[in-house]
C-alpha cells in the first residue's frame, strides 16, 4: 500500500553558507573530501531537525551532498561522460561566467565520449546517512531520463561509441534504472524522479523550441515516457511510493522574480503524461507561473497529485486561507483524498543560491504543514 504524505516537499532545501563555501573550496582544491563530508554531515543533521520541528511528513537530506540536483548526470558518477563547460546556447544568461567561478553553480553540460558505466553509486552515501539519522521516513530524489540533454550526443565524438542519440539515451536510462533498483533494495520507501524538462512538452511555448531543433515532439515524448517507465518499474515494491516531480524549473541565474519562466500547461499533454507514466504520485507545480487548476481535469482516476502551490521564488509567505482556496479549486477535479501539498520546486536546486532565506523556507514549510493537518488531520 502506497503512503500519501499530505505535507510533502520536493527534496532540495536551502544549502547553508557553510556548505556552499565548503563545496567551492573543495572544487578549487582547498578542502579535502573528508572535510567536505563532515561539513555536509553537520548541515544535514540540522536540516533534518528543521523538518522535524515544522512537522513535515517526509524527510530529505536537502540534497546537500550534491552540487546540483542534476549532479547525477556527470563524470563524478558516470564513466564515459565529461563536462564540456557551460552550454551558452542553452543557457545564454550565463554568458560572461566561467565554470570555475566559485560563486556560480551552472547546469552540467556533459558529452558522452565512451560507453557509459557507473563509477559509483549515485545515492549510496545519501541513503546510508539518512537510514541512520532521519527521524522518520525519507525520500531519495534522482533526475529522470528526460533530463539528459541532446547536447550530450555530439557528432564526431559520441557517435564513435553510440550510432544514434537513442542508443546513448537507452544506456543512460539503464544506468538510472539500476541505481533506482539499488535505492529500493536499500530499504528506501519513497523514490522521486525529478523531471522539470517535461515542460518542453506541456508548455506550447517550449514545445516550439523542439520543433525548431527538428525534433518531432510526440515521438520524443513517447520515447521519454518509455524510458521513465523503465525507471519507475525498477522502484515498484509493496510499500514503496514512486513519484514524478514536474515543474517549470528554478535556475538561479535565469529569469528572475516570482513568475520567472511562466507559461501555461497543455491539458492534453498533462493527460497523456499522468495517464501513461506508471507513478503513484505526481508533484506538479500549480502556482501562478503555470496557469489555472483546470488542467487537473486531465488527472486519471486513482492518481495522486501533490499540488505545488507554495512558490519557492516568492519571499511572500502564503496564508492558510490562500492555500485552502487552491485545494478547494483542485478538489473540483480530483477527489480530496487523492491530493496533497508541496512547494512548486526544490528550495535550492543548485549550490549557488536560493530565491528566499532559510527563515522564509521554514515559515513556508510550517504553513504547508498547518494547512495539510487542517484539511486531512
N, C-alpha and C positions, 0 to 999 in steps of 0.2 A: 504494500500500500504506500503510495507516494505521500509525502508530507508537504502540506502547504504552509509556508511561513508568511503570515499576514503582514508582518513588518520586515521587509526584505531590503537588501541593498545590492549594488552591482559589483562589489568586491574591492575596488580600489578606493582607498581613503587618503586623506591629505598626508603626504610624507612630511615629517618634521624636519626642521632645518638641519638637525644633526645627521639625518640620513642623506639628505641632498648633498651636504658638504662631504660626507664620507664617500659617497659614490663618485663625486667629482675628483676627490683626492685619489681614489682607487684607480680611476681611469687614467689619471696622469702620473701614476706610479708613486704617489706619496703615501700610500696606505697599503698594507698587506691584506690579503683576502681574509685571513682570520680576524684582523682588526675590523674590517668592514662587517663581517658576520656578527661580531659581538655587538656592534652598534645597532645593526638591524634587529638582533635578538631583543635588545632592551626596548627599542621602539615598538616592536610587535607586541611585547608584553603590555606596554602602555596602551596601545590601541585596542587590544583585547579587553583591557579594563574599562576603556571608554565605552565600548559596545555593551559590556555588561551593565555599566552604570545607566545608560539610556534605555536598556531593556530590549535591544534588538534581538530578534528571534534566531538569527543565524549568523555565525561568526565568520570573520575573514582575517587574514594577516595584513590586509590593506594593500597587498601586492608590493610590500616594502622591499622584497628581495629582487624586484625587477626594475631595471632602468626605465622600462616602458611596459604597458600592457601587451605590446607586441614583441616583447623580448624573446619569446619562444622562436620567432622566425629570424634566427640569427646564427652566425657561425659559433657563438658560445655553446649552443646546444646541437646544432646540425652541421655535421661534416659535409662538405660539398657546396657550401654557400660562403660567400664573402660579402661584406658590406662595402658597397661602392661609393660611400659618402652620401651626400644629400641629393635627392632627386628633385632638382629645381623645377623641372617641367611639371611634376605632380604637386609640388609644394612651393609655388613662386614666392609666397610670403617669407620664405627662409633665405631669399637672396641677400647676400652680404654676410650670412652666417657661415661658420665653419664647423664641421663635425667635432672638432677638438675643443670648441668653446666650452668651458666648464659650466657656464650658466645656461646652456642650451641643450635640451633633450629633443632630438629630432626623430621622426619616424624612421625605422630601419629601411635601408634600401638594398636588400640582399640580391645577389645574382648567383644563379646556380652555374658552377663550372665543372662539377663532378657528380657522380651518383650520390644521392642523399643518404646519409646514415646518421643515426642518433649518437652523438658523442657521449651524452649522459642524460639521465632523467631530467625532464624539464621542471617537474614539480616535486621531485622526491624529497628535497630538503624542506620545502614548504609543508608537505603532508606530515612528515615525521615531527616537526616542531609543533604543529597545530594538534596533532594527536596527543602530544604530551601536555600542552598548556592551554588549549582552548577550553573555556568554561562550559561549553555546550556544543551542539552540532555545528559543523563548519562547512563552508563551501570551498571548492577549488575551481578557479576560472582558467580558461585556456582559449587562445584565439581559434576561431572557426577556420576551416579551409578557405572560406570566401575572402579571408584577409590576405591571402597570398597574391600579391600584385602581378599582373602580366609582365611588368618590367623585370621580374626575377628571371624571365626567359629571354636571353639575348642571343641574337643570331651571331654566329661565328664563335660563340663561347658555349652556351648551353646546348646547342644542337650537336655538339660533339659527343654528348652522352645521352641526350634526350631528343629523339627525332622530332617530337612535337611538344607544344606547350602542354597538351593534355597528358602526355607521358610524365612530365615533371609534376603536374598537379596531382596525378594519381599517386605518385611516390610520396609526395608531401602529405597527402590525406592519410596514407597508410601509416606514416610515422606518427601523426596526431592520434589516429585511432589506437595505435599500440600504447601510446602514453596514457590515453584515457582509460583503456582497459587496466593498465597498471595502477592508476589512481583508485579505481573502484576495487581492485584486488587488495589495495592497501587498507580498505575499510571505509573509504570516504562515502558519505551518504548523499552528497549534493554536488553535482558537476554542472558547471555553466559554460557554454560556448559563447564567446563574445563575437558578435557579428554586425558591427555598425555598417560594414560595407554592403549589407543588403539594401541600404538606402539608394544604391546605384540602380536598383530595380524598382523600389517602391515609389521613389520620387521622380515624376516625369522630367523635372529639370536636370536631374543627374543621369537619367536613362539616356537622354540625348547625347551625353558625353560618350557613352559606349558606342552608340551608332556612329558618332563622328570618328571613332577609332576603327571602324569597320567591323565591330563586334555585333552579332545578332543577339539582342537581349534575351529573347525567350530561350534560345539554345544555351546561352551562357547560364541562365538561371536554372535550367533543368540539370546541367552538369554540376552546378554548385549544390543544389538540393540533394542530388545523389551522393555527392561527397560528404555533405553534412550528415546525412542519414547513416553512412558507414561509421562515422564517429559517434553518433547518438546510440546506435545499436551496440557499440563497444562498451557503453556505460550501463546498458539495461540490466538491472538486477532487481529482485524484490527488495523494497525498502529504499531504493535509490531514486532521488529526484534528479531528473535530467532536464536542463533548461537551456534556452537560447535567448541571448540579450541583443535587442535591436534598438539602435538609437541613431541620432544624427551626427554623433562624434563630438569631441571636445578638444581638438588640437589647441594647445595653449597659445601658440603663435598665429593661429588662424583668425577667422573673422571674430571680432571681439563683441562683447556685450551679451546680455541675457538671451537675445534672439539670434545669435551668431549661427549661420548655416541653416536658417529657417527655410521651410518648404512645405509641401503637402503630401500626404500619403495617398497612393493609388489603391482604392478599395479592392479591386480585382487581384492585385498582386499580394496584398495582405491576406486575402482569402486563400490564394494558392500556397503561400508560404506556411500559414498556420494549418492548412489542410494537409500538406504533403510532408512537412517536417515532422519527424517522429519524436518530438519532445513532449514532456508532460506539461511544461510551463514556459511561457514567453514573457520576458521582462521587456516591455515596449515603451518607448518614450511617448507620452501624451501631454506634453507641455504646449504652451502657445507657439513653440517652434514648429510643431509637426501637424498642425491642422486640427480639426474637430474630432470628437469621440465617435462620430457616425461611422468611421471605418471599422469600429468594433462589431458592426453588423456582420462583418465577414468572418468572425470567430466561429469555428466549427463547434458543434455541441460537444461538451465534455472537456474542451481545452481550458486551461487555467491561464489567466493573464494577470501579471503584476503590472499595475498602472504606474508608469514612470512619470509621476506628477511633480515631484519636487525638482526644481531646476537648479542644478549644481553650478550654473554660470551666474545665477542671480543672488546677490547678497541679501535680498529681502527674505525674511522668514515667512513662509506660507502659514496661514492660520488653519486651525482645525475646521472651521466653517467652510473655507475655500476648498479644502480637500474633500470635505463631505459633499459639496456640490458636484465635484468631479465624480465621486463614487456614485452619487445618485444618477448622474447622466450616463455613466458607463453601465449601470445595472439595468438600464432600459434595453440593452443589447446582450449583456452577459449576466447570467444568474450571479447574485452577490456571493454565493458560496464558491464561485469559480473566479473570484477576484482577490487580489492582494495589493499591497502598496510598495513602491520603491522609488528612489531618485531616478531621474531620467538617464543618468550615466554614472560612471565612477567619479568620485570627487577629484581624483587626480590621476588621469590616465598615463602620465609620464612623470619623470622625476623633476621636470623643470620647474613647475609651479602649479598653482591652482587658482580658480577664479574667486574663491571665498576663503575666509580664515578658518582655522581649526575650531574656534568658538562657534562660528556660524554653522559649520558642519555638524557640530554636536547638537546645536539647537534645532537644526532641520531634522536630524535623526530622532530627536526627542519628540517633536510634533508628529512625526511619522508613526512612532510607537503609540503615542497617546491616541491618535485617530484610529489606528488599527484596533486597539483594545476597546475603544468606544463602539466600533462597528461590530467586531467579531468576538469580543470578550477576551 
